[in-house]
Amino acid sequence: MDFLDPKKKRNRKVRLMIGHALMVILVAFGSFILVLQAYGFDYNRKTGEVIQNGLLYLDSAPDGATIKLNGLTHNKPTNTRLSLPGGIYTVEISKEGYRSWQRTFELEGGKVERFSYPALYLNELTPKELLAPAKPFGFASQSPDRRWIVLQEKNQLNKLTVYDLAKRRDKKPAAQTVNLPANLLTPAEGSHTLSLVEWSTDNKNLLVLHRFKGGQDFAIINIDEPSKSFNINRTLNIKPSLVNLYDKKVEQLYIYETAKKTLRRIDVSSKKVTPVGSNVLSYKAHGDDKILMAITSKGDKKQADIILRENEQNHLLRQIPVNKKIPLDFARFDDNWYAVIGVVSEKRTYIYKNPLEFIKEKSNLDHALLLTLKSTGAISQVAFSQNSRFIMSQSGQYLSVYDAETGKRYGYKVKQPLDKGAELTWMDGHRLLTRSAGKILVFDFNGINFQKLIPANVNMPVMFDRDYTELYSISASTKDKKKSGFFMTNLRFEEDK
């Protein structure tokens, strides 16, 4: 019997061991191949070389758009993932009836590139007039959640028109009239102007500055319960130069007086006053415990101390030359804090990353200085994108942009001439918006994909619905060119919304 034969038994054992060994080798080899594939390695059957691929994620709004890579149409539409050999690519995203989006980029082997933000706009944009008041619009604004649009006719102090973009009537956003309390805004002869300071995070209250002949006052307007609106100057018996919401809420306010250069915090209910800073030239608050300030230096009045204040403790970041305007901004992205300081005379913008960590650890604060953005002229503003990922520094038509996610920086000049008085703002997390030749101009953070959309009043904001499928603007009325109209423009076909 074979199973009792020692020789055959030994041979069977050897074959079993060899089989196990081969199985181990096969599993190890398979695992090795999977690891290589995970890192992007592949085999080029034409050249016989081992190459390392990169991953490209391509999304678009609307989705289902055609992808072209280096002029060749890909077999998958957006939204998709592509494994590609490392190299330089030009990607074009297009869809029938829409303007295309294009970008050239370098994909490194083993790296991941994500383009989740490409937006396509209709070739033909047709504004539809929703409202043409007897008087021109004096004020327009939109809540942070992009649900509410607030309109006011010029010099009409006690009445607003509020559109609810979440509710529809005949495919148009529902509108209602909101009557404000009598004398909420100080009555006076002559012209009145209303401008937005900021919205509360509750999307119901907005802080406005009301200017009139002989003075100004500030007010909180509650569009949901107008009776809760109040005049800040009269309620607190003050005449501030500037007011801001504390922690984006209306219960407490920052009060700034230009003449005394003092910054205070006031509780609206108790009227308790908490000093924040003296000799303050500029400030930017964030949350309930942090504020970035420029304060005249005690030792040299030509110098300003940049102070980062946390929990009522002041920390010095750096000194800069005093200027009439000191652009500041402060925000959090991906669990990191960024302080941004525009130095007009130096034509530079300093970006600090997590400076408080270095201060608390008593480390060299110079190490907290992440980078410096250089400009061609005086810096007019610094600003974070809506998702706080990008930091923009503007000097006229020259922009410097830093990407906090990738560490890349971009510098470019907007070639299209900007209209006089046109502001440059972040449209969303990846795009900027301004006016050129009387039309809305939008473009990507890195200065590509410029698109002129529709005519719009340079002094009025451009607004969008929640998903950026509709645009709301103010321009000359189609019924009477001497009057202004409020328009809705579809940016996508109905089936793509």
BELWODA-V891575 format. One record per backbone hydrogen bond with DSSP energy under -0.5 kcal/mol. CO is the residue of the C=O (numbers start at 1). NH is the residue of the N-H. Records with the same first field share a line. If there is no record, write none. Layout:
CO = NH, NH
//
This chain:
1 = 4, 5
2 = 5
4 = 6
5 = 9
6 = 10
7 = 11
8 = 12
9 = 13
10 = 14
11 = 15
12 = 16
13 = 17
14 = 18
15 = 19
16 = 20
17 = 21
18 = 22
19 = 23
20 = 24
21 = 25
22 = 26
23 = 27
24 = 28
25 = 29
26 = 30
27 = 31
28 = 32
29 = 33
30 = 34
31 = 35
32 = 36
33 = 37
34 = 38
35 = 39
36 = 41
37 = 40
40 = 53
42 = 44, 51
43 = 45
44 = 48
49 = 44, 51
51 = 42, 53
52 = 86
53 = 110
54 = 84
55 = 113
56 = 58, 82
57 = 59, 115
58 = 79, 80
61 = 120
65 = 78
66 = 94
67 = 74
68 = 70, 92
69 = 72
72 = 69
78 = 64
80 = 58
82 = 56, 84
84 = 54
87 = 107
89 = 91, 105
90 = 70
91 = 103
92 = 68
93 = 101
94 = 66
95 = 98
97 = 123
101 = 93
103 = 91
105 = 89, 107
106 = 108
107 = 87
108 = 111
111 = 55
113 = 57, 115
114 = 116
115 = 59
118 = 61
121 = 99
123 = 125
124 = 126
125 = 127
127 = 129
128 = 488
131 = 486
136 = 154
138 = 194
139 = 152
141 = 150
143 = 146
147 = 165
148 = 143
149 = 163
150 = 141
151 = 161
152 = 138, 139
153 = 156
155 = 157
156 = 159
158 = 180
160 = 162, 178
161 = 151
162 = 176
163 = 149, 165
164 = 167, 174
167 = 174
169 = 172
172 = 169
174 = 164
176 = 162
177 = 179
178 = 160, 180
181 = 184
189 = 213
193 = 211
195 = 209
198 = 207
200 = 203
204 = 223
205 = 200
206 = 208, 221
207 = 197, 198
208 = 210, 219
209 = 195, 211
210 = 217
211 = 193
212 = 215
215 = 212
217 = 210
218 = 232, 233
219 = 208, 221
220 = 222, 230
221 = 206, 223
225 = 228
226 = 229
230 = 220, 232
231 = 235
232 = 236
233 = 237, 238
242 = 256
244 = 254
245 = 247, 248
246 = 249
248 = 201
249 = 246
251 = 268
252 = 246
253 = 266
254 = 244
255 = 264
256 = 241, 242, 258
257 = 261, 262
260 = 279
261 = 280
262 = 257
263 = 276, 277
264 = 255
265 = 274
266 = 253, 268
267 = 271
272 = 267
274 = 265
277 = 263
279 = 296
282 = 294
284 = 292
286 = 289, 290
287 = 247
289 = 311
290 = 286
291 = 293, 309
292 = 284
293 = 295, 307
294 = 281, 282
295 = 305
300 = 297, 303
302 = 322
303 = 297
304 = 306, 320
305 = 295, 307
306 = 317, 318
307 = 293, 309
308 = 310, 315
309 = 291
310 = 313
313 = 310
315 = 308
318 = 306
320 = 304
327 = 342
329 = 340
331 = 338
333 = 336
336 = 333
337 = 354
338 = 331
339 = 352
340 = 329
341 = 343, 350
342 = 344
343 = 347, 348
344 = 347
347 = 375
348 = 343
349 = 373
350 = 341, 352
351 = 370, 371
352 = 339, 354
354 = 357, 358
355 = 359
356 = 360
357 = 361
358 = 363
359 = 362
364 = 367
365 = 368, 369
366 = 369
368 = 353, 370
371 = 351
372 = 374
373 = 349
381 = 394
383 = 392
385 = 388
389 = 404
390 = 385
391 = 402
392 = 383
393 = 400
394 = 380, 381
395 = 398
397 = 414
398 = 395
399 = 412
400 = 393
401 = 410
402 = 391, 404
403 = 407
408 = 403
410 = 401
412 = 399
413 = 415
419 = 422
423 = 425
425 = 427, 433
428 = 386
430 = 445
431 = 427, 428
432 = 443
433 = 425
434 = 441
435 = 419
436 = 439
438 = 456
439 = 436
440 = 453
441 = 434
442 = 451
443 = 432
444 = 447
448 = 444
451 = 442, 453
454 = 440
457 = 460
463 = 472
465 = 468
469 = 491, 492
470 = 465
471 = 489
472 = 463
473 = 487
474 = 457
475 = 485
480 = 477, 483
483 = 477
485 = 475, 487
486 = 130, 131
487 = 473
488 = 128
489 = 471
491 = 122
493 = 496
494 = 497
//
